[in-house]
Amino acid sequence: MRLRWLLAASVVSSFVGPEIVSAQPHMNPVIDLLAAKKPVFGLYAPANRRAGRGGQPALPPDSVKSGAQLATDAVTYKTSDFVFDGSMEGFDTFDRAFTVFADFAKGMQSAGLVNDKRITHPMFVKTPLIAKDYDQAAKHIAAQLNLGVSALMFVGVESADEVRRGLNMMRFKSKGGIRPDDVGDAPARWGLTEKEYKDKADVWLLNSKGELVNWTVVESKEGLAHVREIAAVKGIGVLWPGAGTLRNDVFTTVDASGKRVFDDKGWEAAIQQVLAACKEFKVACGYPANANDIELRMQQGFSVFVMGWGEPGFKAVEIGRKAGGR
């Protein structure tokens, strides 16, 4: 019992997130958790298993769930602070993934995305690499926001300028950004009129009343070299080390015999480098944890976590919430 109490105290004292507290609760509950310096726990959105995923065959046709059914599963799980989707990360695969997610987002509205003027399970998504094509990135971001998502994750970030330009893409022209005035289905998803939505759909930290959150991921050696400059950009709600990409693409190499070699010390040092930048610039730091490492990462100072959908992920959320006093 004493160990649990000490861990919870360590988490509260080590969390170095933003210090903006709004008098009124936000529609997006994750913002209030960040402002209160409380740990945040979310899950990947449930999805139909694809062929080859986890070494298993694809689901038979009669077992495939519709977007509405998957959305109901997501909303039924009450302990998750957000629902995360990473399928739209690729430039070349964006359109196909967007169509699937749009169906899921529609289902989320029907399943009860908003309750008593608060979003019960805010939808957070990855957006394709911004610096690859800024004009196309702006179109991707506008389209995703028009589905009613509450946060965008910028992947593969390597410069502060890239983040600033991405943040401008999230903001309406009336707020100093470049997002078009067309808002698609977003107002209906949030249970608002178009005017109400436009008032609220701004980037938190750049606007204390904003309901949108930015996540930024550093997952390359170039990004690590500029991580302090990136962390200093105002408007980043959560900064992440891209643990999976760093592990598989940066710190795993092939030796002369063709054997894959993992540099675990270099990988961990990179993760700690991102965490150090988070602490220096008082930005919440995220990590894709599991049940085996979530308590350790919380002790280190990470405070925002995303886990895979399913029993292992549910267990990690349970462990994290207990350790964080939630």
Secondary structure, 3 states (H helix, E strand, C coil): CHHHHHHHHHHHHHCCCCCCCCCCCCCCHHHHHHHCCCCEEEEECCCCCCCCHHHCCCCCHHHCCCHHHHHHHHHHCCCCCCEEECCCCCCCCHHHHHHHHHHHHHHHHHHCCEECCEECCCEEEEECCHHHCHHHHHHHHHHHHCCCCCEEEECCCCCHHHHHHHHHHHCEHHHCCCECCCCCCHHHHHCCCHHHHHHHCCECCCCCCCCEEEEEEECCHHHHHCHHHHHCCCCCCEEEECHHHHHHHHCEEECCCCCEEECHHHHHHHHHHHHHHHHHCCCEEEECCCCCCHHHHHHHCCCEEEECCCHHHHHHHHHHHHHCCC
